[in-house]
Structures are given as structure tokens and as C-alpha cells.
Amino acid sequence: MAVRLEHANLTVNDIEGMIRFLQTAFPEFRVRGEGISQAGDRWVHVGTDVTYIALSQARVETDTRFKPYSGAPGVNHLAYVVDDVQALRSRLAAAGYKDSTPPNAHPHRTRQYFYDSEGNDWEFVQYRSTDPAERNDYKLPDR
């Protein structure tokens, strides 16, 4: 059995803002479905025929937002493999999204991180090798 992530479900304050971020990162993403939940909240699925991000409208105002890598429970980032990380970086930077990339020199992969409009961190990785031993090499400097 092959395993792959079909979707992630995020509750957000600004669904339209998240759609803009996702479609900037992935021009092939489209709104593939939307509606109103039983609780009366808007939901939207943004992605392709095989993978997507489910967005749910937040119903609760909060004074504190989750901060990635703060040590609090939560999702630090979601990561996507892309064909051209530099083109993706150019699109997101041109659209005004903030780069959060730590230094990460590695001979077999290039990673780029960006915050979306909600403060979530997203990783985008381009592999320069098809060899799993090289792609998954944790001994080389990757910081």
C-alpha cells in the first residue's frame, strides 16, 4: 500500500487570504469544493484532484495565536515537494509573503520556508537527487 497525505484541514481567520497564499505557491491549485458546515461555518477545499488543503472558517476569537517552533503543541509547518523552489520563492516574495527560511545548505535538496497571512509556516523542498540515501541524508549540514 502506498501512503500519501490526501489533505490537511486548517481552521483560519481569512479563507480568501489563505486561498491567495496557496494559489500563489501552487498556481495549479483551484477551489475544488466549498460549502457551509452543519455548524453554519464556511469551508473550502483548495488543491488538485489528488491533494488539497481544507480550510474551515474560525468561529472563535483568540488573543493568542499559535507560534511555530515555540514549544507549544501544534503543527510547526507543512512541507511540499516542488519542482522549482526558486520560482516558488519568487512568486511568494513578489506577492509580499515573508520568508522564514533558516540557512539550509545541502548538496541534494534546497528548502524554502514562508509564512502565510495567518502566521503559519510552510516548507517547500526541491530535491536534486533521486537517490533516497542522498535525499534523506541528515549528516550533512542542513541548517
Backbone as JSON, one array per atom type, in Angstrom:
{
  "sequence": "MAVRLEHANLTVNDIEGMIRFLQTAFPEFRVRGEGISQAGDRWVHVGTDVTYIALSQARVETDTRFKPYSGAPGVNHLAYVVDDVQALRSRLAAAGYKDSTPPNAHPHRTRQYFYDSEGNDWEFVQYRSTDPAERNDYKLPDR",
  "N": [[0.84, -1.18, 0.0], [0.64, 2.12, -0.92], [1.39, 5.11, 0.74], [0.17, 8.36, 1.18], [-0.29, 11.8, 1.91], [-3.49, 12.91, 1.8], [-5.01, 15.23, 2.4], [-4.84, 18.22, 4.42], [-6.4, 19.82, 7.17], [-7.2, 23.01, 7.97], [-8.11, 25.49, 10.3], [-8.95, 28.77, 9.84], [-8.65, 32.39, 10.01], [-9.05, 34.0, 7.79], [-10.25, 32.97, 5.02], [-10.18, 33.64, 2.27], [-7.71, 34.96, 2.11], [-5.98, 32.82, 2.67], [-6.51, 31.19, 0.48], [-5.42, 32.81, -1.54], [-2.67, 32.74, -0.78], [-2.1, 29.96, -1.07], [-2.68, 29.55, -3.8], [-0.81, 31.23, -4.91], [1.58, 30.03, -4.16], [1.16, 27.55, -5.36], [0.25, 27.54, -8.42], [-1.32, 25.73, -9.82], [-3.29, 24.92, -8.1], [-6.75, 24.9, -7.32], [-10.01, 26.06, -6.33], [-11.71, 23.43, -5.32], [-13.98, 22.61, -4.12], [-16.62, 23.79, -2.01], [-18.54, 24.98, 0.77], [-21.07, 25.08, 3.35], [-20.77, 24.22, 6.7], [-22.35, 21.9, 9.04], [-22.5, 23.33, 11.37], [-22.79, 25.83, 10.43], [-20.62, 27.18, 9.38], [-18.31, 28.42, 6.93], [-16.54, 26.42, 4.58], [-13.75, 25.46, 2.53], [-12.2, 23.66, -0.06], [-9.02, 23.56, -1.36], [-6.92, 22.8, -3.97], [-5.6, 20.11, -5.91], [-6.79, 17.43, -8.04], [-5.92, 15.27, -6.58], [-4.75, 16.0, -4.14], [-5.19, 18.27, -1.4], [-5.85, 21.28, 0.54], [-7.93, 21.65, 3.2], [-9.92, 24.25, 4.21], [-11.3, 25.78, 6.99], [-13.6, 28.06, 8.37], [-12.74, 30.12, 11.06], [-14.36, 30.27, 14.23], [-13.99, 31.28, 16.68], [-12.69, 33.95, 18.48], [-9.42, 34.74, 19.43], [-6.91, 35.75, 21.76], [-4.34, 34.94, 21.59], [-2.17, 33.56, 19.21], [-1.09, 30.52, 17.7], [2.34, 29.97, 17.72], [4.74, 28.92, 15.54], [7.3, 26.56, 16.32], [7.59, 27.29, 18.98], [7.5, 25.63, 21.09], [5.07, 24.99, 22.09], [2.23, 22.78, 21.84], [1.26, 21.83, 18.55], [1.11, 22.29, 14.95], [4.12, 22.74, 13.41], [4.99, 23.21, 10.75], [3.85, 22.61, 7.38], [5.01, 20.63, 4.7], [5.91, 20.72, 1.29], [6.92, 19.03, -1.65], [8.47, 20.45, -4.41], [8.99, 21.28, -7.9], [10.53, 23.48, -8.69], [11.97, 25.37, -6.6], [13.03, 27.93, -6.48], [11.53, 29.46, -8.31], [9.06, 29.32, -7.04], [9.73, 30.67, -4.66], [10.22, 33.22, -5.71], [7.63, 33.93, -6.64], [6.14, 33.98, -4.21], [7.55, 35.9, -2.69], [7.26, 38.16, -4.34], [4.56, 38.55, -4.05], [4.46, 39.5, -1.52], [4.75, 37.88, 0.73], [6.29, 36.74, 3.77], [9.53, 35.57, 4.08], [10.79, 32.82, 5.86], [13.02, 31.29, 6.03], [15.46, 29.24, 7.43], [19.08, 29.09, 7.36], [20.13, 26.58, 5.12], [22.0, 24.9, 3.67], [22.58, 22.27, 1.5], [23.75, 19.54, -0.39], [21.92, 18.01, -1.86], [19.32, 18.89, -1.72], [17.11, 21.71, -1.7], [15.66, 23.97, 0.45], [12.88, 26.07, 1.17], [11.17, 28.37, 3.17], [8.08, 29.92, 4.08], [5.93, 32.3, 5.66], [2.41, 32.27, 5.84], [-0.49, 34.45, 5.49], [-1.69, 34.14, 7.93], [0.24, 33.54, 9.71], [1.19, 30.97, 9.76], [3.75, 28.58, 9.14], [5.27, 27.42, 6.19], [6.91, 24.86, 4.43], [8.9, 24.35, 1.54], [10.37, 22.12, -0.62], [12.95, 21.26, -2.85], [14.25, 18.56, -4.43], [17.44, 17.46, -5.47], [18.31, 15.05, -6.23], [17.62, 11.66, -6.99], [18.17, 9.57, -5.46], [17.34, 7.95, -2.56], [19.02, 7.73, -0.28], [20.69, 9.95, -0.52], [18.82, 12.06, -0.64], [17.67, 11.88, 1.87], [19.69, 12.39, 3.65], [20.92, 13.07, 6.72], [23.24, 13.74, 7.95], [24.78, 15.64, 6.7], [25.5, 19.2, 6.54], [22.65, 21.03, 7.2], [21.45, 23.45, 7.9]],
  "CA": [[0.0, 0.0, 0.0], [1.36, 3.4, -0.96], [0.81, 6.09, 1.66], [0.38, 9.77, 0.86], [-1.23, 12.69, 2.59], [-4.52, 13.39, 0.89], [-5.3, 16.62, 2.71], [-4.73, 18.75, 5.78], [-7.54, 20.68, 7.45], [-6.79, 24.16, 8.78], [-9.09, 26.5, 10.67], [-8.28, 30.04, 9.58], [-9.45, 33.6, 10.16], [-9.29, 34.62, 6.49], [-10.22, 31.92, 3.99], [-9.75, 34.22, 0.98], [-6.27, 35.19, 2.22], [-5.31, 31.53, 2.56], [-6.63, 30.77, -0.92], [-4.41, 33.58, -2.29], [-1.35, 32.18, -0.47], [-1.96, 28.63, -1.67], [-2.64, 29.64, -5.26], [0.46, 31.86, -5.27], [2.59, 28.97, -4.03], [0.84, 26.47, -6.3], [-0.7, 28.06, -9.41], [-2.22, 24.68, -10.31], [-4.37, 24.71, -7.13], [-8.02, 25.56, -7.6], [-11.06, 25.75, -5.36], [-12.34, 22.22, -5.87], [-15.26, 22.42, -3.44], [-16.86, 24.68, -0.88], [-19.9, 24.9, 1.29], [-21.34, 25.51, 4.72], [-20.8, 23.05, 7.59], [-23.57, 21.76, 9.84], [-22.46, 24.38, 12.39], [-23.03, 27.1, 9.76], [-19.36, 27.81, 9.02], [-17.83, 28.21, 5.57], [-15.36, 25.59, 4.35], [-13.28, 25.46, 1.15], [-11.1, 22.74, -0.39], [-8.16, 24.17, -2.37], [-5.86, 21.88, -4.34], [-5.7, 19.41, -7.19], [-7.67, 16.27, -7.95], [-5.39, 14.22, -5.69], [-4.32, 16.53, -2.84], [-5.77, 19.59, -1.16], [-5.92, 21.83, 1.88], [-9.29, 22.0, 3.61], [-9.93, 25.46, 5.03], [-12.53, 25.99, 7.75], [-13.68, 29.4, 8.94], [-12.65, 30.18, 12.52], [-15.56, 30.79, 14.9], [-13.59, 31.76, 17.99], [-11.65, 34.97, 18.54], [-8.44, 34.42, 20.46], [-5.88, 36.77, 21.95], [-3.03, 34.36, 21.28], [-2.11, 32.67, 18.05], [-0.01, 29.55, 17.79], [3.6, 30.42, 17.12], [5.55, 27.75, 15.2], [8.6, 26.32, 16.97], [7.61, 27.91, 20.3], [7.47, 24.58, 22.09], [3.67, 24.68, 22.38], [1.71, 21.76, 20.92], [0.69, 22.34, 17.32], [1.83, 21.96, 13.72], [5.14, 23.75, 13.12], [4.87, 23.54, 9.33], [3.54, 21.58, 6.39], [6.06, 20.69, 3.69], [5.58, 20.24, -0.04], [7.99, 18.86, -2.63], [8.19, 21.23, -5.61], [9.98, 21.11, -8.98], [11.37, 24.67, -8.84], [11.81, 26.13, -5.36], [13.38, 29.33, -6.72], [10.36, 30.1, -8.94], [8.07, 29.45, -5.97], [10.21, 31.74, -3.8], [10.0, 34.49, -6.41], [6.19, 34.23, -6.63], [5.68, 34.34, -2.86], [8.18, 37.17, -2.3], [6.64, 39.21, -5.13], [3.22, 38.76, -3.51], [4.59, 40.13, -0.22], [4.81, 36.94, 1.85], [7.55, 36.83, 4.5], [10.44, 34.43, 4.07], [11.19, 32.39, 7.21], [13.97, 30.22, 5.78], [16.74, 29.18, 8.13], [20.12, 28.61, 6.45], [19.96, 25.13, 4.95], [22.83, 24.42, 2.57], [22.65, 20.81, 1.38], [24.05, 19.25, -1.8], [20.9, 17.22, -2.56], [17.99, 19.48, -1.6], [17.0, 23.12, -1.36], [14.4, 24.21, 1.16], [12.44, 27.45, 1.32], [10.04, 28.47, 4.09], [7.36, 31.18, 4.07], [4.74, 32.46, 6.49], [1.2, 32.72, 5.17], [-1.06, 35.65, 6.11], [-2.15, 33.8, 9.28], [1.4, 33.27, 10.54], [1.6, 29.57, 9.64], [4.99, 28.4, 8.39], [5.18, 26.4, 5.15], [8.2, 24.46, 3.85], [8.89, 23.89, 0.16], [11.67, 21.5, -0.83], [13.28, 20.75, -4.18], [15.32, 17.56, -4.34], [18.34, 17.43, -6.62], [18.76, 13.68, -6.35], [16.55, 10.66, -6.88], [18.67, 8.55, -4.54], [16.8, 8.19, -1.21], [20.11, 7.92, 0.7], [21.15, 11.34, -0.64], [17.7, 12.95, -0.31], [17.38, 11.78, 3.3], [20.95, 12.45, 4.38], [20.82, 14.0, 7.85], [24.57, 14.0, 8.49], [25.36, 16.81, 6.04], [24.98, 20.46, 7.1], [21.33, 21.4, 6.68], [20.95, 24.48, 8.81]],
  "C": [[0.88, 1.25, 0.0], [0.63, 4.39, -0.06], [1.14, 7.48, 1.16], [-0.64, 10.58, 1.62], [-2.22, 13.2, 1.56], [-4.83, 14.86, 1.13], [-4.95, 16.94, 4.16], [-5.9, 19.7, 5.95], [-7.1, 21.77, 8.42], [-7.99, 25.05, 9.08], [-8.38, 27.84, 10.6], [-9.24, 31.21, 9.8], [-9.91, 34.14, 8.81], [-9.15, 33.58, 5.38], [-9.72, 32.48, 2.67], [-8.25, 34.49, 0.98], [-5.48, 33.9, 2.09], [-5.4, 30.98, 1.14], [-5.58, 31.5, -1.76], [-3.01, 33.02, -2.04], [-1.14, 30.85, -1.19], [-1.88, 28.69, -3.18], [-1.41, 30.4, -5.75], [1.57, 30.82, -5.22], [2.41, 27.92, -5.12], [-0.19, 26.95, -7.31], [-1.68, 27.01, -9.93], [-3.36, 24.38, -9.32], [-5.6, 25.5, -7.55], [-8.97, 25.27, -6.44], [-11.83, 24.58, -5.95], [-13.65, 21.89, -5.18], [-15.39, 23.42, -2.32], [-18.3, 24.55, -0.45], [-19.99, 25.45, 2.7], [-21.47, 24.24, 5.57], [-22.14, 22.99, 8.34], [-23.65, 22.82, 10.93], [-22.68, 25.77, 11.77], [-21.78, 27.85, 9.34], [-18.96, 27.47, 7.59], [-16.62, 27.28, 5.58], [-15.05, 25.63, 2.86], [-12.18, 24.43, 1.03], [-10.33, 23.34, -1.55], [-7.04, 23.19, -2.69], [-6.04, 21.34, -5.74], [-6.7, 18.26, -7.04], [-7.2, 15.25, -6.93], [-4.93, 14.71, -4.32], [-4.91, 17.92, -2.66], [-5.59, 20.0, 0.29], [-7.37, 22.18, 2.12], [-9.2, 23.2, 4.54], [-11.29, 25.59, 5.69], [-12.48, 27.38, 8.37], [-13.63, 29.33, 10.46], [-13.93, 30.79, 13.08], [-15.21, 31.45, 16.23], [-12.5, 32.8, 17.86], [-10.69, 34.59, 19.67], [-7.39, 35.52, 20.55], [-4.5, 36.25, 21.58], [-3.15, 33.46, 20.07], [-0.96, 31.72, 18.25], [1.21, 30.11, 17.08], [4.43, 29.18, 16.82], [6.87, 27.74, 15.96], [8.71, 26.95, 18.36], [7.67, 26.88, 21.42], [6.06, 24.2, 22.51], [3.19, 23.59, 21.42], [1.08, 22.43, 19.7], [1.55, 21.93, 16.13], [2.83, 23.07, 13.43], [5.14, 24.17, 11.66], [4.36, 22.34, 8.57], [4.57, 21.74, 5.3], [5.56, 20.08, 2.39], [6.85, 20.09, -0.86], [7.56, 19.62, -3.89], [9.3, 21.0, -6.63], [10.97, 22.27, -9.05], [11.17, 25.58, -7.63], [12.13, 27.61, -5.57], [12.22, 30.08, -7.38], [9.27, 30.32, -7.9], [8.45, 30.6, -5.04], [9.95, 33.1, -4.44], [8.53, 34.89, -6.4], [5.74, 34.71, -5.26], [6.27, 35.68, -2.41], [7.53, 38.33, -3.05], [5.24, 39.54, -4.63], [3.26, 39.31, -2.08], [4.64, 39.18, 0.97], [6.21, 36.94, 2.45], [8.29, 35.5, 4.5], [10.81, 34.1, 5.51], [12.27, 31.32, 7.14], [15.21, 30.3, 6.66], [17.82, 28.77, 7.12], [20.04, 27.09, 6.34], [20.72, 24.6, 3.75], [22.9, 22.89, 2.6], [22.89, 20.48, -0.09], [22.91, 18.56, -2.56], [19.48, 17.76, -2.42], [18.12, 20.96, -1.27], [15.65, 23.32, -0.71], [14.15, 25.71, 1.26], [11.23, 27.44, 2.24], [9.41, 29.86, 3.96], [6.22, 31.14, 5.06], [3.57, 32.86, 5.6], [0.65, 33.93, 5.92], [-1.57, 35.4, 7.53], [-0.99, 33.53, 10.23], [1.83, 31.81, 10.57], [2.86, 29.5, 8.79], [4.82, 27.24, 7.42], [6.58, 26.13, 4.61], [7.97, 23.98, 2.42], [10.28, 23.35, -0.13], [11.78, 21.02, -2.27], [14.44, 19.79, -4.0], [16.14, 17.59, -5.62], [18.96, 16.04, -6.79], [17.54, 12.77, -6.29], [16.94, 9.54, -5.93], [18.15, 8.84, -3.13], [17.89, 8.4, -0.16], [20.63, 9.36, 0.66], [20.04, 12.32, -0.21], [17.47, 13.01, 1.19], [18.63, 11.8, 4.15], [20.85, 13.52, 5.46], [22.18, 14.34, 8.44], [25.2, 15.27, 7.89], [24.79, 18.09, 6.64], [23.67, 20.83, 6.41], [20.7, 22.41, 7.63], [21.23, 25.86, 8.27]]
}
